[in-house]
Amino acid sequence: MASRNRDGTSMAEWNITSNPDRAVVLKLEDFSFSYQAAQPILSRINLTIRAGECHCLCGATGQGKSTLALAMKGLLDEGTQEGCVHNSARRHEGDLPFAAVGLVLQNPETQLFARNVGAEVAFGLENEGIDPAHMRSRVESALAQVNLNLPLCTPVNQLSMGQKYRLLVASVLVLQPQVLILDEPVAQLDEEGQQQLVRVVRRLLQQGIAVVLCEHDPHPFADLIDHYWTLYQGGRLASGRLFGEASVAPEREEASNAPTSDEVVVAAENLSVGYGEKTLWTGGAFTLRCGEKMLVCGDNGCGKSTLMQTLCGFLSPRHGELRVLGHCPSPQLLQGSALLLMQNPHKQLTETSVWEELSMSHRLAGHSRCDCRQACEQVLEQCGISHLKDASPHQLSYGQRHLVALASVLVARPRVLLMDDPFAGLDSVCRQRVHRLIDQYCQQGMAVICVSHESGDHDMIFDQVFAIYGGRFEAQER
Amino acid sequence: MKRKNVDALFMVAPILETPRTRINIPAGVHLFITIVLSSSAFLVRDVQWISTMIAVNLGWMAVCGVPWRQLKRLVRPFAMQTVMLLALYGFKQGQQGVLPAVQVSLQLMLTLMPPIVLSWCVPASQMARTFSRWMPDQAAFVLSASLHFFPMVLSEWRILYQAQQLRGVPLSWKQLWRPWHWRLVLRCLVVPAVVIAMSLAHEIALAARARNFRSGKRSCWMEEI
């Protein structure tokens, strides 16, 4: 394996760090891409990937990692391209270009085309017109490669997020790729899911498959990565990884900093939540006062988002008592007083400019129009996105959209802010900013309930931390 | 306990979840029965035939193993639809509009029920295989994928609805009776819903291409029951 280069930030020289003994499977030469001539997304990218190497593309959110992944799979249609992508990997004589490059995109849910595991893995084989008689053995082999030992008739919707992700990897491996590209694998997975994926990637590398990770927080894969690359603003790719990219643990704020009052804003006693006929967890008991911050951690599918929905009043508690701002939660009663920041910000951004988005939220919350301008400017500044006020929220990067969505709820000055996995998919800079904003607004009396699948470092800034584990809602020792 | 009012608009979504029981009828036959039942719903005109069609559809649901609790979820959208139709027909025809309004509402429900049963019972790949007998493979796949991902689109719309309702957009039925709220609803709910659907379609198409989906002959996984 080639030596690691973690601290360099010079422009990439693709043929220096690679192991020349291994076959080149993918090579980008002076590759540039842009949707508009003045704003290149990727600029003169030089990158060589050899069999069995593990490359990690880092960079802040929105710098073009996913676009580069699409380019390596030959899926960029629109826009202007210069330079070339040599795909020398061929599975057999006459193989189509890029067919030997496997790509798993960010959102598992939009990539699952079938109802059961066998049909899902076979989807790629169907596309290649493989004889159905030969499918079963290849499907079973691919599932074994990712340690997913399930009956082929297992319904896909019964799998955990980690299993779904490995199923997608198997669905790509069944096509016998020589390069596997994983776009943001960490953001979607809990710690158990990440560890299982690490084991799969290790095995693939041993088999000589090249792996490219597009990931701003690649620490679970640190032992496997041979080359780090960083994408910078303007689409420039440089070898190495900036130290700022690494996760920085937030410092613990003293509890006395936040001026909490005795007013209870959320109280739960013996709470159980679920939907349909299913109870997801029981035993919830907590009290949140003005200015307090509460974190609820748990693995994918444990019922964190269901808690959010219950707190908003979209679901009724299955058992127990729940009061939000003194009432049984109901969307009508909570309008403007309790707001929800969703995990995917694009779902709550509806306007054509950032400014419109904020002023609409301010107006809908029932605040006076006179102080709208001042309030919007203040929140934009606090979120560090004043320069984006005329931009369309839909054309911003993931991290920027996240900050706009946060600004949009903050400008409404809710008394309770509910945040559904607000750190997922954010780079360290954005995370720090979100941490600071939470702290700042709590000092002004806002109460925050945050759910996250990462317990990690975030619990340091929260006053109360709970975990959902094994169907129980339990307080964590601090 | 149950989901609250917000599900009223998206009540069909849970019906399209993966079935627990299925009847072993060939997909082509199932599709044919669906077309016949749905078409018949438009053809029937009098109370007697509509009652017969209701009985036939309920019987079909029972035969196919669709749980009765799923049927209960149709009650509220049906009630809301009927109220809206009653208001429209009442405005136009007065008391005489009651019967036609109820009839149209029932017909709409009877048109909708067979496709719901179809999507409950027949897996997407089997549907694609059936469609591909009459149409190109790619078109068949697009059709079956649309059915497969429809619940996801509904789920995304539900999330959008919830977010906008909390934000303060007037979305309760009481507020929606006031026409001056409609512009805001259009701006904050309807247009974003279309954008979300288009964005999902783009994402799904990209995911299919990432799995080497292209024009040309496809084969079919034969082991999905």
Chai-1 contact restraints between the chains, C-beta under 6 A:
chainA,res_idxA,chainB,res_idxB,connection_type,confidence,min_distance_angstrom,max_distance_angstrom,comment,restraint_id
A,L75,B,R209,contact,1.0,0.0,6.0,A-B,restraint_1
A,A99,B,N212,contact,1.0,0.0,6.0,A-B,restraint_2
A,L103,B,A210,contact,1.0,0.0,6.0,A-B,restraint_3
A,L105,B,A207,contact,1.0,0.0,6.0,A-B,restraint_4
A,T110,B,E203,contact,1.0,0.0,6.0,A-B,restraint_5
A,T110,B,I204,contact,1.0,0.0,6.0,A-B,restraint_6
A,T110,B,A207,contact,1.0,0.0,6.0,A-B,restraint_7
A,Q111,B,A207,contact,1.0,0.0,6.0,A-B,restraint_8
A,A114,B,S125,contact,1.0,0.0,6.0,A-B,restraint_9
A,R115,B,T18,contact,1.0,0.0,6.0,A-B,restraint_10
A,R115,B,P123,contact,1.0,0.0,6.0,A-B,restraint_11
A,G118,B,E223,contact,1.0,0.0,6.0,A-B,restraint_12
A,A119,B,S125,contact,1.0,0.0,6.0,A-B,restraint_13
A,A119,B,W221,contact,1.0,0.0,6.0,A-B,restraint_14
A,A119,B,E224,contact,1.0,0.0,6.0,A-B,restraint_15
A,A122,B,W221,contact,1.0,0.0,6.0,A-B,restraint_16
A,F123,B,R211,contact,1.0,0.0,6.0,A-B,restraint_17
A,G124,B,R211,contact,1.0,0.0,6.0,A-B,restraint_18
A,G124,B,N212,contact,1.0,0.0,6.0,A-B,restraint_19
A,E126,B,R218,contact,1.0,0.0,6.0,A-B,restraint_20
A,E126,B,S219,contact,1.0,0.0,6.0,A-B,restraint_21
A,E126,B,C220,contact,1.0,0.0,6.0,A-B,restraint_22
A,E126,B,W221,contact,1.0,0.0,6.0,A-B,restraint_23
A,N127,B,N212,contact,1.0,0.0,6.0,A-B,restraint_24
A,N127,B,F213,contact,1.0,0.0,6.0,A-B,restraint_25
A,N127,B,R218,contact,1.0,0.0,6.0,A-B,restraint_26
A,E128,B,N212,contact,1.0,0.0,6.0,A-B,restraint_27
A,G129,B,K217,contact,1.0,0.0,6.0,A-B,restraint_28
A,G129,B,R218,contact,1.0,0.0,6.0,A-B,restraint_29
A,G129,B,S219,contact,1.0,0.0,6.0,A-B,restraint_30
A,I130,B,S219,contact,1.0,0.0,6.0,A-B,restraint_31
A,P132,B,S219,contact,1.0,0.0,6.0,A-B,restraint_32
A,P132,B,M222,contact,1.0,0.0,6.0,A-B,restraint_33
A,M135,B,W221,contact,1.0,0.0,6.0,A-B,restraint_34
A,P155,B,T18,contact,1.0,0.0,6.0,A-B,restraint_35
A,N157,B,T18,contact,1.0,0.0,6.0,A-B,restraint_36
A,C312,B,L166,contact,1.0,0.0,6.0,A-B,restraint_37
A,F314,B,K4,contact,1.0,0.0,6.0,A-B,restraint_38
A,F314,B,V6,contact,1.0,0.0,6.0,A-B,restraint_39
A,F314,B,Q162,contact,1.0,0.0,6.0,A-B,restraint_40
A,L315,B,R3,contact,1.0,0.0,6.0,A-B,restraint_41
A,S316,B,M1,contact,1.0,0.0,6.0,A-B,restraint_42
A,R318,B,M1,contact,1.0,0.0,6.0,A-B,restraint_43
A,P331,B,Q165,contact,1.0,0.0,6.0,A-B,restraint_44
A,P331,B,L166,contact,1.0,0.0,6.0,A-B,restraint_45
A,Q335,B,G168,contact,1.0,0.0,6.0,A-B,restraint_46
A,G336,B,G168,contact,1.0,0.0,6.0,A-B,restraint_47
A,L339,B,L166,contact,1.0,0.0,6.0,A-B,restraint_48
A,L340,B,L166,contact,1.0,0.0,6.0,A-B,restraint_49
A,K347,B,I159,contact,1.0,0.0,6.0,A-B,restraint_50
A,K347,B,L160,contact,1.0,0.0,6.0,A-B,restraint_51
A,Q348,B,A163,contact,1.0,0.0,6.0,A-B,restraint_52
A,T350,B,C188,contact,1.0,0.0,6.0,A-B,restraint_53
A,T350,B,P192,contact,1.0,0.0,6.0,A-B,restraint_54
A,L364,B,R167,contact,1.0,0.0,6.0,A-B,restraint_55
A,L364,B,G168,contact,1.0,0.0,6.0,A-B,restraint_56
A,A365,B,G168,contact,1.0,0.0,6.0,A-B,restraint_57
